[in-house]
């Protein structure tokens, strides 16, 4: 099976080398593509220097646009499975085999790596955990799907959902909305336990007042999906 790892990045010059090194060590059988979302640091220079496989978007699209570009790349190159992971070092490549297993055994269409099943490793801030719990409850009420780590960007999908997400993917804060989309496209969604780390360098794009904006926007998007389907 052809497997692609999609790594959306924005200003990850200090992290991307270690991320790719870990991938090559732990999943040498998989291909990868770094999707550069108009970084204004030296991310592209680092990729060029190391011979990393990357594409650069012509305009900044945000995390969702970067991931969707990766899915479009997967469709164009006929991949069977696509894996999303962050370029900041939070997602541990050692758990990719565990995330892949339910797909390879045809027990799931979408697999999410969850930091909250074992409750080990980096658990995020208390405020974010409260927000995640609220979104988890909202998704369950609207779709019947129970997922604990609804904002995890560490996930894998089969060929059916490579195509779905290449055509339909939220541009801004997409992870919870992708779960709802998966549910309404009759996807089998499964969580597996993983351990995540704090980002190695740089800062998250979601902080302070943006958390409130995030919660409002995503909640509205989830309700919109519910009305649509």
ZABA-217022 format. One record per atom (N, C-alpha, C, CB): residue in three letters; y, z, x. Coordinates in steps of 0.05 Angstrom, whole numbers, plus 5000, padded with zeros to 4 digits. Glycine has a CB too. Layout:
ZABA-217022
ALAYZX ...
//
This chain:
ZABA-217022
UNK497650005017 UNK500050005000 UNK502550005017 UNK500050244981 UNK504549865008 UNK507049855023 UNK508950085014 UNK508549575020 UNK509750245032 UNK511350485026 UNK514050465040 UNK509850745034 UNK516250505025 UNK518950505036 UNK520250775032 UNK520550275023 UNK521550865053 UNK523151115051 UNK526151035051 UNK522551305075 UNK527451115029 UNK530351045026 UNK532051285034 UNK530950964996 UNK533851235053 UNK535551455063 UNK538451385060 UNK534851515093 UNK539751475038 UNK542551415034 UNK544151605052 UNK543451455004 UNK546151495066 UNK547751655084 UNK550751595081 UNK546851605113 UNK552251815085 UNK555151785087 UNK556151985108 UNK556651835059 UNK557051895131 UNK557952065153 UNK555852255162 UNK560452215144 UNK553652145171 UNK551452315181 UNK550752245211 UNK548852265164 UNK552852195227 UNK552452125255 UNK550952335270 UNK555152065268 UNK551252595263 UNK550052815278 UNK547252875268 UNK551753055276 UNK546352765245 UNK543852835234 UNK541752605233 UNK544252925206 UNK542652365232 UNK540852135227 UNK538752095248 UNK542451885223 UNK539452145273 UNK537452105295 UNK535052295291 UNK538752155322 UNK535552545285 UNK533352735281 UNK531752665256 UNK534453015279 UNK533052575235 UNK531652495210 UNK529752275216 UNK533752415188 UNK530652065229 UNK528851835235 UNK526651915254 UNK530451605246 UNK527252085274 UNK525252175293 UNK523052325278 UNK526552355314 UNK523752495259 UNK521752645243 UNK520052455226 UNK523152855226 UNK521352255215 UNK519852055200 UNK517751915217 UNK521751855187 UNK518551825240 UNK516751675257 UNK514451855266 UNK518251565282 UNK514952105269 UNK512852295278 UNK510852355255 UNK514052555288 UNK511952395231 UNK510252495209 UNK509152275191 UNK511852685193 UNK510652055187 UNK509651845169 UNK509951565183 UNK511251845142 UNK508551525205 UNK508851275220 UNK507851035204 UNK507251285245 UNK506351075182 UNK505250855166 UNK507350745146 UNK502850955151 UNK509550885143 UNK511550805123 UNK513950665136 UNK512551055107 UNK515150475122 UNK517650355130 UNK519950525120 UNK517950065120 UNK522350485131 UNK524650635122 UNK527050445122 UNK525150885139 UNK529050515106 UNK531550375107 UNK533850575104 UNK531750145085 UNK535650585123 UNK538050745121 UNK540150585106 UNK539050835149 UNK541150705084 UNK543250565068 UNK545950695074 UNK542550585037 UNK547550565090 UNK550150665099 UNK552250605077 UNK550950545126 UNK553250825066 UNK555150795043 UNK558050805054 UNK554751025022 UNK558750615071 UNK561450595082 UNK562350845097 UNK563450535059 UNK560550945114 UNK561251175131 UNK563751105148 UNK558951255149 UNK565451305151 UNK567751265169 UNK567551415195 UNK570351335154 UNK565151505201 UNK564651625228 UNK562951435244 UNK563151905225 UNK561251525262 UNK559751355280 UNK556851315271 UNK559751475308 UNK556351345245 UNK553551315235 UNK552451035241 UNK553551355204 UNK553950835237 UNK553050555242 UNK552550525272 UNK555050345232 UNK554250625289 UNK553950595318 UNK551350735327 UNK556350715332 UNK550750965315 UNK548351105322 UNK545850945314 UNK548251385309 UNK546050825290 UNK543750655281 UNK543350415299 UNK544250565252 UNK545550285306 UNK545350055324 UNK544250125351 UNK548149925327 UNK545250345362 UNK544450435389 UNK541450495390 UNK545950685397 UNK540350605368 UNK537550685367 UNK535750475355 UNK537250935352 UNK536850255346 UNK535250045333 UNK534050125307 UNK533049965352 UNK535450295292 UNK534550385266 UNK534850155246 UNK536050635256 UNK533050155226 UNK533249955204 UNK535450055184 UNK530549915190 UNK537549905180 UNK539549995162 UNK540949755149 UNK541650165177 UNK542149815126 UNK543949625113 UNK546549775107 UNK542649515086 UNK548749635106 UNK551349755100 UNK552449635075 UNK553349715124 UNK553349815057 UNK554449725032 UNK557349625037 UNK554449945010 UNK558249425022 UNK560949315027 UNK563149505017 UNK561249055013 UNK562549674997 UNK564449864987 UNK562950134982 UNK565749774960 UNK564350354982 UNK563150614978 UNK562350644949 UNK565150844986 UNK559750694944 UNK558650704917 UNK557850984909 UNK556350524914 UNK557751174928 UNK556751444922 UNK553751454925 UNK557551524894 UNK552651694923 UNK549851734928 UNK548051564910 UNK549052024924 UNK548751544884 UNK547151384866 UNK547051094873 UNK548151414838 UNK549350984880 UNK549450704888 UNK547850644913 UNK552350614892 UNK547950834932 UNK546450804956 UNK543450804951 UNK547151024976 UNK542550994934 UNK539751004927 UNK538850754912 UNK539151254911 UNK540550664893 UNK539850424878 UNK539650184896 UNK541850374855 UNK541450164916 UNK541249944935 UNK538549944949 UNK543549954955 UNK537650194956 UNK534950214968 UNK532750114950 UNK534450504976 UNK532950174924 UNK530950084905 UNK531049784902 UNK531350214877 UNK533449664902 UNK533649374901 UNK532349254926 UNK536649294899 UNK532749374949 UNK531449284974 UNK528449304970 UNK532349454998 UNK527449524958 UNK524549554954 UNK523349334936 UNK523949834943 UNK524849274915 UNK523949054897 UNK523848794912 UNK525849034872 UNK525948734926 UNK526148474940 UNK523848444961 UNK528848454954 UNK523048664973 UNK520948654994 UNK518248744983 UNK521748825017 UNK517948774957 UNK515348814944 UNK513949064953 UNK513648574948 UNK515349294953 UNK514049544961 UNK512649664936 UNK516149744971 UNK510549814942 UNK508949934921 UNK509950214914 UNK505949954929 UNK511050354934 UNK512050634930 UNK514650654945 UNK509950844941 UNK516550794933 UNK519050854947 UNK519551154947 UNK521450704933 UNK520451254969 UNK521051544973 UNK524051574978 UNK519251664995 UNK525351754965 UNK528051814970 UNK528152074987 UNK529751854944 UNK529852075008 UNK530352325022 UNK533252315033 UNK528352365044 UNK534452545037 UNK537152565046 UNK537352515076 UNK538352835040 UNK539652425085 UNK540052375114 UNK541352605129 UNK541752135117 UNK541352845116 UNK542753075129 UNK540853275141 UNK544453215109 UNK538153225140 UNK536253405152 UNK535153615134 UNK537453525175 UNK536053625108 UNK535053825090 UNK532153785082 UNK536853835066 UNK531353535080 UNK528653465071 UNK526853435095 UNK528653205054 UNK524553565094 UNK522653575116 UNK520553365113 UNK521353855118 UNK520353175132 UNK518552955131 UNK515553045130 UNK518952765154 UNK515053295139 UNK512353395138 UNK511153405110 UNK512253665151 UNK512953415090 UNK511953435062 UNK511653175048 UNK513853615047 UNK512252955062 UNK512052695049 UNK509152635040 UNK513052475067 UNK507152705056 UNK504452655048 UNK503752805021 UNK502552755070 UNK504853045019 UNK504353204994 UNK505653074970 UNK505353494998 UNK508052964974 UNK509452834952 UNK508052574945 UNK512452774961 UNK506952434964 UNK505552184959 UNK502952214944 UNK505052034985 UNK501552434948 UNK498852474939 UNK498452414909 UNK497852754945 UNK500152534891 UNK499752484862 UNK500052184855 UNK501652644846 UNK501852044870 UNK502151754865 UNK499651604874 UNK504651644879 UNK498651664897 UNK496351524908 UNK493851574891 UNK495851604937 UNK493751804878 UNK491451874861 UNK491951794832 UNK490952184862 UNK494251654827 UNK494951564800 UNK495151794780 UNK493051354790 UNK496152024789 UNK496552254771 UNK499452284763 UNK495552504785 UNK501252114774 UNK504152134768 UNK505451864774 UNK505452364783 UNK507651824760 UNK509351594766 UNK511751664783 UNK510251454740 UNK512651914779 UNK514952024794 UNK514152304804 UNK517552044775 UNK514552354830 UNK513952614841 UNK516452724854 UNK511652594862 UNK517052974847 UNK519453114857 UNK518653344876 UNK521153214834 UNK519853344900 UNK519353564918 UNK521153794910 UNK519953484947 UNK519954024903 UNK521454254892 UNK521554494911 UNK520254334865 UNK523954594916 UNK524254824933 UNK523755084917 UNK527054834945 UNK523555064890 UNK523555304874 UNK520755384865 UNK525255264849 UNK518655224872 UNK515955304864 UNK514855524881 UNK514155054865 UNK515255494907 UNK514355704926 UNK516655904932 UNK513355584952 UNK519055824926 UNK521455994931 UNK521656074961 UNK521456234913 UNK521055884978 UNK521255925007 UNK523355725018 UNK518555895021 UNK524355795042 UNK526255615055 UNK529055635042 UNK525255335053 UNK530655435046 UNK533455435036 UNK533455405006 UNK535055215049 UNK534655594992 UNK534655604962 UNK537355524950 UNK533855874953 UNK539255454965 UNK541955384955 UNK543455644947 UNK541755194932 UNK545955614940 UNK547555844932 UNK546855944904 UNK550555774934 UNK547656184898 UNK547056304872 UNK548356144850 UNK548056594871 UNK550856054854 UNK552255904834 UNK550755634828 UNK555155844842 UNK549955504849 UNK548455254845 UNK545755304831 UNK548055114872 UNK544455514839 UNK541855574826 UNK542255624796 UNK540555824839 UNK544355754788 UNK544955794760 UNK545455534746 UNK547355984756 UNK546955354759 UNK547455094748 UNK544854934745 UNK549354944765 UNK543154944765 UNK540654804765 UNK538854904742 UNK539154824792 UNK538855164738 UNK537255284716 UNK538255184689 UNK537355594718 UNK540855174686 UNK542055074661 UNK541254784656 UNK545155104662 UNK541454614677 UNK540754334673 UNK537754304668 UNK541554174698 UNK536154464681 UNK533254464676 UNK532654514646 UNK531754664694 UNK533954724635 UNK533554784607 UNK534554564589 UNK535055044600 UNK536854444596 UNK537954224580 UNK536053984580 UNK540754144591 UNK534953914603 UNK533153694605 UNK530653744588 UNK532353634634 UNK529653994589 UNK527254064573 UNK527854034544 UNK526354344580 UNK530154124535 UNK530854114507 UNK531153824497 UNK533454264501 UNK532253654515 UNK532753374508 UNK530453184511 UNK535153274523 UNK528553254529 UNK526353074535 UNK523553194533 UNK526752954562 UNK523453454533 UNK520853594533 UNK519653614560 UNK518953444515 UNK520953514581 UNK519953534608 UNK520953784622 UNK520853284624 UNK519153934634 UNK519954184647 UNK519854144677 UNK518054414639 UNK522254134689 UNK522554104718 UNK524454324728 UNK523653814725 UNK523554464749 UNK525154684759 UNK527354584778 UNK523354874774 UNK526754404796 UNK528754314816 UNK529854044808 UNK527454304845 UNK531554044787 UNK532453794776 UNK534453644794 UNK533653844749 UNK535653784813 UNK537553644830 UNK536353564857 UNK539953824835 UNK533753604861 UNK532453524886 UNK532653224889 UNK529553624886 UNK533553134912 UNK533652844919 UNK531252764935 UNK536152774933 UNK529252944938 UNK526852894954 UNK524652814934 UNK526053134971 UNK524252564929 UNK522352474909 UNK521152204915 UNK523752474882 UNK519052134901 UNK517751884905 UNK516951764878 UNK515151914923 UNK516951494877 UNK516251354852 UNK514351124858 UNK518751254838 UNK512951044837 UNK511150814840 UNK512550554834 UNK508750844821 UNK511050334834 UNK512350074832 UNK513750034805 UNK510149854834 UNK512650144784 UNK513950124758 UNK516850234759 UNK512350274736 UNK517150474771 UNK519750604771 UNK521550504794 UNK519450894773 UNK520350374814 UNK522050234833 UNK523750024817 UNK520350094855 UNK522349884800 UNK523749674784 UNK525649804764 UNK521749504769 UNK524850014750 UNK526650154731 UNK529150244745 UNK525150384718 UNK528850384767 UNK531250494781 UNK532950284795 UNK530350704800 UNK531750064801 UNK533349844813 UNK535249724793 UNK531449624825 UNK534549754767 UNK536149644746 UNK537949854732 UNK534449514725 UNK537050104733 UNK538350324718 UNK538450574734 UNK536950364691 UNK540750634746 UNK540950884763 UNK543850974762 UNK539950834792 UNK544151234756 UNK546851344755 UNK548251324782 UNK546751634745 UNK550751254782 UNK552251224808 UNK553251494819 UNK554551044803 UNK553551694802 UNK554751944811 UNK553052184803 UNK557651974799 UNK552152334823 UNK550352574817 UNK547952484801 UNK551952794803 UNK546152324812 UNK544252184795 UNK541652324790 UNK543551924808 UNK540952534805 UNK538252644804 UNK537352744777 UNK537952864824 UNK538952914763 UNK538052994736 UNK537852764716 UNK539953204725 UNK539752574718 UNK539652344700 UNK537252174705 UNK542252184703 UNK536352154730 UNK533951994736 UNK531452114724 UNK533551974767 UNK531452384721 UNK529152514708 UNK529152434678 UNK529352814711 UNK531452454665 UNK531652374637 UNK530852084633 UNK534452424626 UNK531851904651 UNK531051624649 UNK528051594653 UNK532551454671 UNK526951744671 UNK524051724676 UNK522451814651 UNK523251904699 UNK523452024638 UNK522052124614 UNK522151914591 UNK523352384604 UNK524551794588 UNK524751604566 UNK523551324572 UNK527651564559 UNK522851284597 UNK521251044603 UNK518251124605 UNK522150924630 UNK517551354594 UNK514851444591 UNK513551484618 UNK513151244575 UNK515051594637 UNK513951654663 UNK512551914664 UNK516151644684 UNK510451934680 UNK509052184685 UNK510452314709 UNK505952144691 UNK511752534704 UNK513452664724 UNK512152924733 UNK516252714713 UNK511852954759 UNK510553194770 UNK512253314793 UNK507653114781 UNK512253574795 UNK513453714817 UNK511353814837 UNK515153954807 UNK511953804863 UNK510253924883 UNK511954104900 UNK508853704900 UNK510854324911 UNK512454504927 UNK513054404954 UNK511054774929 UNK515554434963 UNK516454364990 UNK518254585000 UNK517854074991 UNK518654585026 UNK520654765038 UNK522954595048 UNK519354935061 UNK525354665040 UNK527754515049 UNK529354685068 UNK529554435025 UNK531154555083 UNK532754685103 UNK535754655096 UNK532154575131 UNK537354825108 UNK540254775106 UNK540954525121 UNK541855015116 UNK543054385113 UNK543854145127 UNK544554215156 UNK546354005114 UNK543854035174 UNK544054095203 UNK546954085212 UNK542353905219 UNK548553915200 UNK551353875208 UNK552853765185 UNK551553695233 UNK555553795186 UNK557253695164 UNK557153875140 UNK556253415157 UNK558253775118 UNK558453935094 UNK557753775069 UNK561354045091 UNK556853915049 UNK556053785024 UNK558453675009 UNK554553975006 UNK558053454994 UNK560253344978 UNK560753494952 UNK559653044972 UNK558853684945 UNK559153834921 UNK559754124928 UNK556553814903 UNK562154214923 UNK562954484929 UNK565254574912 UNK563654514959 UNK565754834911 UNK567854954896 UNK568154844868 UNK570554934911 UNK570554734861 UNK571054634834 UNK569254394826 UNK573954554831 UNK568254254846 UNK566554024840 UNK563954104826 UNK565953874866 UNK563154354831 UNK560654444817 UNK561154444787 UNK559854724827 UNK563454534778 UNK564154534750 UNK564254254739 UNK566854684745 UNK565554074754 UNK565753794746 UNK562953674744 UNK567453634766 UNK561253734763 UNK558553634764 UNK557053724739 UNK557053744789 UNK557253974732 UNK555754084709 UNK556653944683 UNK556154384707 UNK559253914680 UNK560253784655 UNK559353494654 UNK563353804654 UNK559653344675 UNK559053064676 UNK556053014671 UNK559852934702 UNK554353164685 UNK551553124682 UNK550553204654 UNK549953284703 UNK551653424643 UNK550953514616 UNK551553294596 UNK552353774609 UNK553953174598 UNK554752964580 UNK552852724583 UNK557652874585 UNK552152654608 UNK550352434613 UNK547552474600 UNK550052374643 UNK546552724602 UNK543952794591 UNK544052764560 UNK543053074599 UNK546152874548 UNK546452844519 UNK546652554510 UNK548852994509 UNK548052394527 UNK548352104521 UNK545551964522 UNK550251964542 UNK543952034541 UNK541251924542 UNK539652004517 UNK539752024567 UNK539952254509 UNK538552344485 UNK539352184460 UNK539152644481 UNK541952134457 UNK542851974435 UNK541851684437 UNK545951984433 UNK541851574461 UNK541051304466 UNK538251244458 UNK541551224494 UNK536451444465 UNK533551404460 UNK532551554436 UNK532051474484 
//
